[in-house]
Amino acid sequence: MALIDVLRAAASPARAGFAANKPDGITSQSFPVQVRRIRQDVGKWREALDRAEAVFYPDRTNLYNIYADVVLDAHLSSVMQTRKISVLGKPFKLVDSLGKENPKLTKLLMRPWFRQACELAMDSKFWGHSLIEFDTPVDGQFHKATLIDRQLVFPEAGIVRTMPGLVSGTDYRNDPQYAPWILEVGGVRDLGLLLKASPYVIYKKNVVSAWADFTEMFGMPYRAVSGDMDAAQIAAAEKMMAQMGQAAYGIFSGSEMKVDFIAPSTGNDKIYDGFIARVNGEMSKLVLGQTMTTDDGSSQSQANVHERVADAYTRDDATWLSEWVNESLLPFLLLHGYPLAGYEFRFDDNETLGKTEMFAIVKGMLEQGLKVSPKYLTETFGVELEAEPAAGAEAGTGEGAAESQGPPPILGYHIEEGVVSRNEARARLSLPEEDDSEAKAQQKLKGQLSVLQAATTAGLPLPVALKMAGLTDVVGELPEPVPPGKPQGLPAFPTRQARPNPAQQPQE
């Protein structure tokens, strides 16, 4: 074995046989847990909350059963996923102390297990706590991160139980067999955002159920058969009504037999619809801080405000996740042989522009006479650039050939040679100069107007702004601004001369 292999094995517990000694999962001795899918109400939620907040023996089992039922709500599940993917979809990088990215180490974390770990970490914001177990590394790298069933975890005591409700189990924080393979995310007493969302979802489920009953009963006209009928006729009428569809019907004995279709009153469904919309709005505010990124809005200005709130939530979540990765996950990976010492996890917040936007920027740079590297253009747009051949280099050198071909394009030669001026490019191609004085004057005036606008926006007086922009020769000298409070158009009064002091007069 080479010296470098010996050093690597000594510095890497995973490669030094540590992974080979990894025991089975910490839940290998636990019994499977069945989620109790029962009808929930606010009373059960309050009882489960009291049990989870108990001082001496807290138990989250019933509360997590409610959570498991609550997250089935379509709107709540959508806003939760929206908040998570806003962070998990951001590009990231590993940088050294100078802020320089290491692409190889960044690629080392671009694996499914890393996204699984980050997603489970984000879930702790909703559930309050997540206990993540990593599998045995293969070739020194992890391949899977698994969530330990929350009903088996007793975070207040730091144990994993064999069954929910027990007070004993495996110490996942200090047990030398399991502790090196487990990461804990979330607060010990934190119950997550689902605690606040649960009452809304419970109310919503009840209202939706009542709305379904209302629709079934009053959604279509019901039928009434009335008339003077004997038993046989009543039985025949009932059979006929049963075979005519699913709408409700009634048979009433009367003097004249007839069939009526009675339409229900309209407008009552708005009560249910309005209540559900309000509940969805409250859940959107709870998870996302606003509503208009998921629901319809009333104006563009309000939408901009809501979008800024959503961006603030995303930035805060990104900061939180970065801190967790740097403070917990990277030291954990160092323990298992990942060469990440001295590196830091960061999200790449640089704005990513499309090719259309990049082309507009490059075009503006060329119009301003700036140089653009052909290599950059090739890498950005995938187009190979070549210098235009000199006049007469290919299809003849005669005057007629030059006239038939016409002047070659200037743009390609301009980019390839890095010539600043258009006339310089034309001179190199033995072409006559063009009168560009008007274009230069317009470009100069445009720049002067930009300076004038910036100066006046900053609150400078107009004469000063004109001097800064170099436009005094165009506009002319303006009178100096009158100081505030001094009236205009009044004659100048003569100054009063001081009277001589008699005491200072010479004595005769």
Secondary structure, 3 states (H helix, E strand, C coil): CCHHHHHHHHHCCHHHHHHHHCCCCCCCCCCCCCCCCCCCCHHHHHHHHHHHCCCCCCCCHHHHHHHHHHCCCHHHHHHHHHHHHHHHCCCEEEECCCCCECHHHHHHCCCHHHHHHHHHHHHHHHHCEEEEEECCCECCECCCEEECCHHHEECCCCEECCCCCCCCCEECCCCCCCHHHEEEEECCCCCCCHHHHHHHHHHHHHHHHHHHHHHHHHCCCEEEEEECCCHHHHHHHHHHHHHCCCCCEEEEECCCCEEEEECCCCCCHHHHHHHHHHHHHHHHHHHHCCCCCCCCCCCHHHHHHHHHHHHHHHHHHHHHHHHHHHHHHHHHHHHCCCCCCCCEEEECCCCCCCHHHHHHHHHHHHHCCCCCCHHHHHHHHCCCCCCCCCCCCCCCCCHHHHHHHCCCCHHHHHHHHCCCCHHHHHHHCCCCCCCCHHHHHHHHHHHHHHHHHHHHHCCCCHHHHHHHHCCHHHHCCCCCCCCCCCCCCCCCCCCCCCCCCHHHCCCC
